Amino acid sequence: MSEVLRVAAGDLSVDELIDALNEGRRILVDVEVAGGDHEVVLRYDGETYHCDTPTNLHRHSDESGMRGCIRRMGYAAGDD
C-alpha cells in the first residue's frame, strides 16, 4: 500500500497533487467548509480519479477532469 499524503487545501499545486495521485498515493486534503473542518480524499485507481468529500463522491475518467475538479474546489495552491 502506498503512503498517504496529508495536506491542507492550498499547500500544493495542481501538478504536485496530480503527480502524487499518478504515483499511487492517496491524498487527504484538510478543508474548511461552512466554518467546519473536513477531510477530502483524492485517489486514483489506475483507471478513474476519485474525489471523496463528506457529502459526495466525484469521479473523473481522465486527468483533465480531475485537474478541473481540484481547481474548482480550491484544493490546490494558486494557478498553474
C-alpha positions in Angstrom: 0.0 0.0 0.0 1.3 3.4 -0.9 2.0 6.2 1.6 -0.9 8.6 2.5 -0.1 12.2 1.9 -1.9 14.7 4.2 -2.1 18.4 3.2 -4.1 21.5 3.8 -6.0 23.0 0.9 -3.7 25.3 -1.0 -0.4 23.6 0.2 0.4 22.1 -3.1 -0.1 23.0 -6.8 -2.4 21.1 -9.1 0.7 19.5 -10.7 2.0 18.3 -7.4 -1.3 16.8 -6.4 -1.7 15.0 -9.8 1.8 13.7 -9.7 1.2 12.2 -6.2 -2.0 10.6 -7.4 -0.4 9.2 -10.5 2.3 7.7 -8.2 -0.4 5.8 -6.5 -0.6 7.9 -3.4 -3.9 8.6 -1.6 -4.2 12.3 -0.6 -6.1 13.6 2.4 -6.9 17.3 2.0 -8.0 19.2 5.1 -10.5 21.9 4.1 -12.7 24.4 5.9 -16.3 24.5 4.7 -19.1 26.5 6.4 -16.9 27.1 9.4 -16.1 23.4 10.0 -13.0 21.3 9.2 -13.5 18.4 6.8 -11.3 15.9 5.1 -11.4 15.2 1.4 -9.8 12.0 -0.1 -8.3 12.2 -3.5 -7.2 9.0 -5.1 -6.5 7.3 -8.5 -7.1 3.6 -9.0 -5.2 3.4 -12.3 -8.4 4.0 -14.3 -10.6 6.6 -12.6 -9.7 9.6 -10.4 -11.8 9.9 -7.3 -12.6 12.9 -5.1 -14.4 11.8 -2.0 -15.9 14.6 0.0 -18.0 14.2 3.2 -21.2 14.6 1.1 -20.3 13.4 -2.4 -18.1 11.2 -4.5 -16.8 12.8 -7.7 -15.4 10.5 -10.4 -13.3 11.6 -13.3 -12.3 9.4 -16.2 -9.2 11.4 -17.1 -6.5 13.6 -15.6 -8.0 16.8 -17.2 -11.3 16.3 -15.4 -9.5 15.8 -12.1 -7.4 18.8 -12.6 -10.5 20.9 -13.2 -12.2 19.5 -10.0 -9.1 20.3 -7.9 -9.1 23.8 -9.2 -12.8 24.4 -8.9 -12.9 23.0 -5.3 -9.9 25.1 -4.2 -7.7 22.2 -3.1 -4.6 23.5 -4.9 -2.3 26.5 -4.5 -2.7 29.3 -7.0 -3.0 28.9 -10.7 -0.8 26.5 -12.8 
